[in-house]
Amino acid sequence: MARASANLAAGDFVRSVWLEMKRVTWPTRDEWVGATVLTIGLVVCLGIFTYVADQFFGFLFNFVHPF
């Protein structure tokens, strides 16, 4: 009997998820593309910033403590 109850609970869960997904306001293609471009741009900027900071602190460390 516990198995039938588990199947019922799983079925209720799947139905609830399906109904909730139908209520979601999905982004338009333009919103999706804009968010993707923004994300890629921010990742590239953060990568460049990290590279420049690494080079700067490497130079500073070698200036203060030469080998």
MARBA-3410 file (N, C-alpha, C, O; in Angstrom, 1 decimal):
67
0.8,-1.2,0.0,0.0,0.0,0.0,0.9,1.3,0.0,0.5,2.3,-0.6 ~ 2.0,1.2,0.6,2.9,2.3,0.7,3.4,2.7,-0.7,3.6,3.9,-1.0 ~ 3.6,1.7,-1.6,4.0,2.0,-2.9,3.0,2.8,-3.7,3.3,3.7,-4.5 ~ 1.7,2.4,-3.6,0.6,3.1,-4.3,0.6,4.6,-3.8,0.3,5.5,-4.6 ~ 0.8,4.8,-2.5,0.8,6.1,-1.9,2.0,6.9,-2.5,1.8,8.1,-2.8
3.1,6.3,-2.6,4.3,7.0,-3.2,4.1,7.3,-4.6,4.4,8.4,-5.1 ~ 3.4,6.4,-5.4,3.1,6.8,-6.8,2.1,7.9,-6.9,2.3,8.8,-7.8 ~ 1.1,7.9,-6.0,0.2,9.0,-6.0,0.9,10.3,-5.7,0.6,11.4,-6.3 ~ 1.8,10.3,-4.7,2.5,11.5,-4.3,3.4,12.0,-5.4,3.5,13.2,-5.7 ~ 4.0,11.1,-6.1,4.9,11.4,-7.3,4.0,12.0,-8.4,4.4,13.0,-9.0
2.9,11.4,-8.6,2.0,11.9,-9.7,1.5,13.3,-9.3,1.4,14.2,-10.2 ~ 1.1,13.5,-8.1,0.7,14.9,-7.6,1.8,15.9,-7.8,1.6,17.0,-8.2 ~ 3.0,15.5,-7.5,4.1,16.4,-7.6,4.3,16.8,-9.1,4.5,17.9,-9.4 ~ 4.3,15.8,-10.0,4.5,16.1,-11.4,3.4,17.0,-11.9,3.7,17.9,-12.7 ~ 2.2,16.7,-11.5,1.1,17.6,-12.0,1.3,19.0,-11.4,1.0,20.0,-12.1
1.7,19.1,-10.2,1.9,20.5,-9.6,3.0,21.2,-10.3,2.9,22.4,-10.6 ~ 4.1,20.5,-10.6,5.2,21.1,-11.4,4.7,21.6,-12.8,5.0,22.7,-13.2 ~ 3.9,20.7,-13.4,3.4,21.0,-14.8,2.5,22.3,-14.7,2.7,23.1,-15.6 ~ 1.6,22.3,-13.8,0.8,23.5,-13.7,1.6,24.8,-13.3,1.3,25.9,-13.9 ~ 2.6,24.7,-12.5,3.4,25.8,-12.1,4.2,26.3,-13.4,4.3,27.5,-13.6
4.7,25.4,-14.2,5.4,25.7,-15.3,4.6,26.5,-16.4,5.1,27.3,-17.1 ~ 3.3,26.1,-16.4,2.4,26.8,-17.3,2.1,28.3,-16.9,1.8,29.1,-17.7 ~ 2.3,28.5,-15.6,2.1,29.9,-15.1,3.3,30.8,-15.2,3.2,32.0,-15.0 ~ 4.4,30.2,-15.5,5.7,31.0,-15.6,5.6,32.0,-16.8,5.1,31.6,-17.9 ~ 6.0,33.2,-16.6,6.1,34.2,-17.7,7.5,34.0,-18.3,8.5,34.5,-17.7
7.6,33.4,-19.4,8.9,33.1,-20.0,9.4,34.4,-20.8,8.6,35.1,-21.3 ~ 10.7,34.6,-20.8,11.2,35.8,-21.5,11.1,35.7,-23.0,11.0,34.6,-23.6 ~ 11.0,36.8,-23.6,10.9,36.8,-25.1,12.3,36.5,-25.7,13.3,36.5,-24.9 ~ 12.3,36.3,-27.0,13.6,36.0,-27.6,14.6,37.2,-27.4,15.8,37.0,-27.2 ~ 14.1,38.4,-27.6,14.9,39.6,-27.4,15.5,39.7,-26.0,16.6,40.0,-25.8
14.6,39.4,-25.0,15.1,39.5,-23.6,16.1,38.4,-23.4,17.1,38.6,-22.7 ~ 15.9,37.2,-23.9,16.8,36.1,-23.8,18.2,36.4,-24.4,19.2,36.2,-23.7 ~ 18.2,37.0,-25.6,19.4,37.3,-26.3,20.1,38.4,-25.5,21.3,38.4,-25.3 ~ 19.4,39.5,-25.1,20.0,40.6,-24.3,20.6,40.1,-23.0,21.7,40.5,-22.7 ~ 20.0,39.2,-22.3,20.5,38.7,-21.1,21.8,37.9,-21.3,22.7,37.9,-20.6
21.8,37.1,-22.4,22.9,36.3,-22.8,24.1,37.2,-23.1,25.2,36.9,-22.7 ~ 23.9,38.2,-24.0,25.0,39.1,-24.4,25.5,39.8,-23.2,26.7,40.0,-23.0 ~ 24.6,40.3,-22.3,25.1,41.0,-21.1,25.9,40.0,-20.2,27.0,40.4,-19.7 ~ 25.5,38.8,-20.0,26.3,37.8,-19.2,27.6,37.6,-19.8,28.6,37.6,-19.1 ~ 27.7,37.4,-21.1,29.0,37.1,-21.8,29.9,38.3,-21.7,31.1,38.2,-21.4
29.3,39.5,-21.9,30.1,40.8,-21.7,30.7,40.9,-20.3,31.8,41.3,-20.2 ~ 29.8,40.7,-19.3,30.3,40.8,-17.9,31.4,39.8,-17.6,32.4,40.1,-16.9 ~ 31.3,38.6,-18.1,32.3,37.5,-17.9,33.6,37.9,-18.5,34.7,37.8,-17.9 ~ 33.5,38.5,-19.8,34.7,38.9,-20.4,35.4,40.1,-19.7,36.6,40.1,-19.5 ~ 34.6,41.0,-19.3,35.1,42.2,-18.5,35.8,41.7,-17.2,36.8,42.2,-16.8
35.1,40.8,-16.5,35.7,40.3,-15.3,37.0,39.5,-15.5,37.9,39.6,-14.7 ~ 37.0,38.8,-16.6,38.3,38.1,-16.9,39.4,39.1,-17.3,40.5,38.8,-16.8 ~ 39.1,40.1,-18.0,40.1,41.1,-18.3,40.6,41.8,-17.0,41.8,42.0,-16.8 ~ 39.6,42.2,-16.2,40.0,42.8,-14.9,40.9,41.9,-14.1,41.9,42.4,-13.5 ~ 40.6,40.6,-14.0,41.3,39.7,-13.2,42.8,39.6,-13.8,43.7,39.5,-13.0
42.9,39.5,-15.1,44.2,39.4,-15.8,45.0,40.6,-15.5,46.2,40.5,-15.1 ~ 44.4,41.8,-15.6,45.2,43.1,-15.4,45.6,43.1,-13.9,46.7,43.5,-13.6 ~ 44.7,42.8,-13.0,45.0,42.8,-11.6,46.2,41.8,-11.3,47.1,42.2,-10.5 ~ 46.1,40.7,-11.8,47.2,39.7,-11.6,48.5,40.2,-12.2,49.5,40.0,-11.5 ~ 48.5,40.8,-13.3,49.7,41.3,-13.9,50.3,42.4,-13.0,51.5,42.5,-12.8
49.4,43.3,-12.6,49.8,44.4,-11.7,50.4,43.9,-10.4,51.5,44.4,-10.0 ~ 49.7,43.0,-9.7,50.3,42.5,-8.5,51.5,41.7,-8.6,52.4,41.7,-7.8 ~ 51.6,41.0,-9.8,52.9,40.2,-10.1,54.0,41.2,-10.3,55.1,41.0,-9.7 ~ 53.8,42.3,-11.0,54.8,43.3,-11.2,55.2,43.9,-9.9,56.4,44.1,-9.6 ~ 54.2,44.3,-9.1,54.4,44.9,-7.8,55.2,44.0,-6.9,56.1,44.5,-6.2
54.9,42.7,-6.8,55.6,41.8,-6.0,57.0,41.6,-6.4,57.9,41.6,-5.6 ~ 57.3,41.6,-7.7,58.6,41.4,-8.3,59.4,42.7,-8.0,60.6,42.7,-7.9 ~ 58.7,43.8,-8.0,59.4,45.1,-7.7,59.9,45.2,-6.3,61.0,45.6,-6.0 ~ 59.0,44.8,-5.4,59.3,44.8,-3.9,60.2,43.7,-3.5,61.1,43.9,-2.7 ~ 60.0,42.6,-4.1,60.8,41.4,-3.7,61.4,40.7,-4.9,61.0,39.7,-5.3
62.5,41.3,-5.4,63.1,40.7,-6.7,63.8,39.3,-6.3,64.2,39.1,-5.2 ~ 63.9,38.5,-7.3,64.5,37.2,-7.1,65.9,37.4,-7.0,66.7,36.4,-6.8
END
